[in-house]
């Protein structure tokens, strides 16, 4: 049977301004995209301590652009802060959102941008109860390469009411511009650097592990991206101020989640959905949670397309191909990925992630949430029902 690649639309409207002096253009860019009064949204630590927040606000002021500041974004960004931002924007007449930070800040900014022009509860979009038809424009000054939210259509928010973490995707939320200065990443701690690399690699791996084997260019792009970032992370962990490799990582985070490495194939996203319940329940770093889940997911599903796992092992993880035993080659690829995670300081199971044994009751609760009270499945390479989700969590417990 001759396979036929999937039809696709590729849409990446974000203007990327990349380089050492890129933030100098912020006021001109805001004006270019129609901003007259800006909500400057940030986390509250690195952007403040580094002086970047003051610099951006100063440039906006010099450019004659009014702004209001809202800090306080935390990892796994909270719905309550986004709702506060929505109220501020309405009260102050904000017409543009500028996020300074990483994926959590950008995702929080997207949530605010959705909500300002919507009469209902912005959480409706994440629950799938409503679809936005308009939103405020959003842009970002990226400081933490990881989530790829600076070019993607995705936003992930945690609702503290029940510790529910949900993602929502809509092309309306793709940022108008993304300012990227690799020097702003020099001070990232090693753990945050490694978790960010894990997250961005997973964005491409979720697209790579598919039943679709006939889009060779997309597969080649995915493998090259994974190899480049895998190599770059060791260079920056050794020398945090290595501009060349910091730049590879910063651009890699965008390329790996702007859909370029998924054109013509069906994406999976099961590992992300399984991990959302981990970070929702235990408030762990998202990238580390992905590392804790992926090996168990991979072993659970690899026979759905064994040749794809063999190709990953050989072309990405440099495992010699044992042509007589493809299953052994695939398994060695997963083991090589586990060694890579450990080498950069990431966990490979839940016990390593949270520092204790996870209970059966906690696994049941995560399964319930991930399956939306046993009504929903996830994944594409292998569609996972609640029993499958529970089985993977148990394998991953460590």
N, C-alpha and C positions, 0 to 999 in steps of 0.2 A: 504494500500500500504506500503510495506516494503522499507524503505529508505536505501541507500547505501552511506557510507562515500566517500568523494572525494579522488581520488588518489593524492599523493603529493610527491615531492622531497624536502628533508630537507637538506640545505647546509649552514653550519656555520663554515667557515674555519679559522676565526680569533683566534689567540692565545691570551688568556686573562691572563695578569699578574696582580694579584690583591693583594693589601696589602700596609702596611705602608712604606716599603722600595722598592716598585716596580719600581720607576723611576731609581733606581741605575742600572738597567739592560738595559737601553736604547741603549747604544753603541753596546753591544753584540747582541741585537735583530736586530738592523739595519743591522749589518754585516750578521747575520743569513739569512736575507731576501734579501741580495744582494746589499744593499746600500753602495755607496762609496762617493757620494757627495749629500748632503741633502738640500732641501728647508725646513727651519724651519718656519712654518706658524702659526701665532697667532693673537690675537685680539689687544692687546696693553694696556690693563689696568691690570686686575687681574694677568695675567701671569708675567707681569713686576713687579708690586708692591709686589707680594708675593715672588719674587726671583726665581720662578720656571723656568722662561725662562733662566736666567743666569745659573742655576744649570744644566739644560738639555744641554745647549751649552757647558758648562764646561765638562760634561761627554762625549759628542761627541768629543771634542778636546782631552781629555785624551785618548780616544779610537782610535785616529788617523783618525777620520772621518771629512772631510771637509764639511762646511755648509755655506749657505747664508740665511739671515733672511728676512722675509716679514711679517710685521704686518699690522694692520689697518682693520681687519675684524670686521664688525658690525653685530648686529642682523638683520635677513633677509639679508644674505650676498649678496654682489653686484657682478654682472657680470664683471663690469669694473676692480675691483681689481683682480678677477680671470684671466682676460685677461692680466693684468700686470704681474701676476705670471707666466703665460705661456711664456711670452716674456723673463722673467728673467731666467726661467729654460732652455730655448733653448740657450740663450746667455752664460750661466754659465756651461752648460753641466750637469745639475742636473739629477740624476737617481733615486731619492727617495724623497717622500713627507712625512714630519713629522708634523702633526697638533697638536698644544698645545692649548687646550681650550674645548669648548663645540660643540654642533651640528653645529652651524654656521661656526666655523673654519674648522671643519671636512668636511662639505659640500663644502665649498670654496676650500679646498684642493683636494677633489675629482674632482671638476670641472677643476682645474688646471691639475690634473693628466690625465684626459680625453684629454685635449686640446693639451698637449705638443707633442704628437705623431700623431696628426690629422692635415691634411693640410688645412681643411676648418675652419669655425667658430664653436667653441665649443657649441654655442647656438643651433646649428643644432640638437644636441642630445636631448636637452630639448624640442625642437619643434617637435620631432619625424621625422625629415627629414633624419637622418642618425643614424647608429648603430655602436658604437666603436668595434673594433676587438682587440684592445690592449690599454694599458694605463700604466703610471708609477705606481709602487707599492706605496701604502700609508699606514701609520700607525698613531697612535695617542697617546697622553698623555691626558687623559680625566680630565677635571676640573669642568665641569658642566653636571651632569646627567640629561637628558631630552629627547633629540632627538633620542637616540639610534643609531645614525649614526656610532658609534664606532664598531658595529657588523652588521649593516644592509647594504643592497645594494642600499640605497636611497641617493639622494642628491637633495636639493631644493635651487634654486638660483633666485634672483630678478634682472630682467633687468630694469635698470632705464629708459630706453627708453619705455615709456608707463606704467611704474610701473607694469610690468607683473612678477608674481612670479610663477615659474613652477618647478615641480619635475621630476626627471628622476631616474629610477631604473635599475641596471645592476649588476649581480654578480661579474663582474670584479672589482667593486669598493669596495668590502668588504675589510676592512683593514687587513693587514697582522698580526698586533698585536695591542692590546689595553692595555695600562698601566693605571691602576686604583688604586689610593690611596685615600681612603675616607677622609683622613685628609685635602686633598687639597680642599674639599668642605665646610670646617668649616666656611669660611668667606663669603659664599654666602648670599646675602641679603634675608630676608624672602620672598619678592615678587618673586624673581628669583627662590627660592626653590619651592614655591608653583606653579609657572607657569611650572617649569620643571616636577613636579609630575603630573600636569594636562596633559601635553603632553604625558608622558610615559604611563599613564593610558589610554589615548585615543588611543594609538597605539594598545593596547589590546582590548579596547572596539570596535574599528572599525573591529576587527576580530571576536569578540564575538557576536555582533548583526548580525545574519545571518539566512538564511532559513535552514541551516544544523544543525540538532539537534542530530545527531547520533554518533558524535565523543566525547564520554563522557570524556575520559582522557584529551583531549585538553580543553574542557569546564571547567573541574575541575582545571586544571592548570591555566587557565585564571582567574577564580574566586578567587583562592588562592592568585595569584599575586596581583590582585586588592585589596583584603582585606589587605594584608601585607603592601602595599605601602600606602593605605589610613590611616592605623594606624600609620605607621612610620612618616608620615609628621607632625602629631601633636607633636610627641616626639621631632623632630629636630626644630620645630618652638618654642618649649618651651626651649630646650637646644641645641643651634646650634653646640656644640662640643660633642654631643652624638655619639661616633664612631659607636656603634652597629647599630643604626638606620640610620646614614649616609651611612653605608655600605649596608643596605637593599635597600636604595633608589638608590645607585650607581649601584648595581648589577641588581636591578629591571628595570632600564632604558634599560639595555642591553637585559635582558630576554624578556621584553615586546615588543621588536622590532627586534629580531633576527629570527622571524617567528615561534618560538616554540609554542606560544599561538595561532597559526593560522593553524597548521597542520591538513589537512583533512576537512577544511571548506572554504567557499568563503568569502573573506574580502569585506568590503563595501567602506570605505575611502571617503564617501560623506562629512562628517564633515570637514575633512582635506581640501578637495578641495574648499568647501565653505569658509573656513577660509583663505585660501591663498589669496583670493581677498580682504579680510579685511586687512590683514597685508601688502599686496601689495599696497593698496590705502592709508591706514592710518599709516603704519609703526608701528603697535602695536606688543606687545610681542605675539609670536605664541601661547603659552599655554593659555594665557588669552583670545585670540581670539577663541580658541577651546571651552573654558568654556562658552563664550558668545553665541556660535552657537548651541552647543549640545542639550540643553533642547528643543529648538524649533524644531530641526531635529527629536528628539526622539518622541515628541508629533505628529509630522506630519506623521511618518512612523510606529508607534508602532503596529498598527493593522495588519501589514503585518505578524508579528509573535508575537502575544500578549503573548504567553506562555514564550518566551525568555525574554521579559521585566518583566514578573512576576518573573521569576527565578532570574534575576538581582536584582530586588527589595528585594527579600527574602534572597538570598545567599550572596549578596555583600553589600547591604545597610541596612540589618537587619530589614526589614519591615515585620510585621506579615502578613501572607497570608490569605486574605479573600477569601476563596474558593468559596463563593457565588457570588463574583464580581471581576473577574480577571482584568477588566479594571481599577477598583479603586485601586487595588494593584499595577498595573503597574504605574499608575499616582503617587501614593505615593512614588514609587521608584525614579521617575524623580524628585519629590519635595525634596526627601532626598538628591539626588545628588546636587540639587541647594543649599540646606542648607550647604552641605559639601563645595561647591565652596565658598560660602560666609564666612564660618568659616575659610578658609585658605587665604582669601583675594582676591578671584577671582570674576570676574563679571559673571552675568548670562544673560546678554543681551547686545546689541550693545551700547545702551545709557550709560550704566555703563562702558563699555569698553573705549569709546572715549570721554565721558564727555559731550555729546550733542546729540540732535536728528539727526539721519541720514536722509538725504533728499530722496525723491522718485527718483530724478535724479541719486544720488549716488547708490541707490539700482539697478536701471536699468543698470548702468555702470558695477557694480560687476556681475550682471547676464549675461551681454554680454560677459565679460571676462571669467567667469566660464564655460559658454556654448560654448566658442570658436566661438563667433559670431553666436550663435544659431545653431551650427552644431553638438554639442556634448552633451552627457549625463554624469551623474556621479552616483555612488552608485550601490549597488547590492541587499541589503535587499528590497529596492524599488528603481528602476531606476528613477532618477530625470531628467526631461527635463527642459528647460529654465523657463517654467511657474512654475514648482515646486520649482526651485531654488529661483525665485523671491518671491514666497509665504513664504518660510522659512525665507528669509531675512526680510520680512515684519513682520512676527511673532516675530522674534528676535530683532526687533528694540527697544522694551522696552517702 
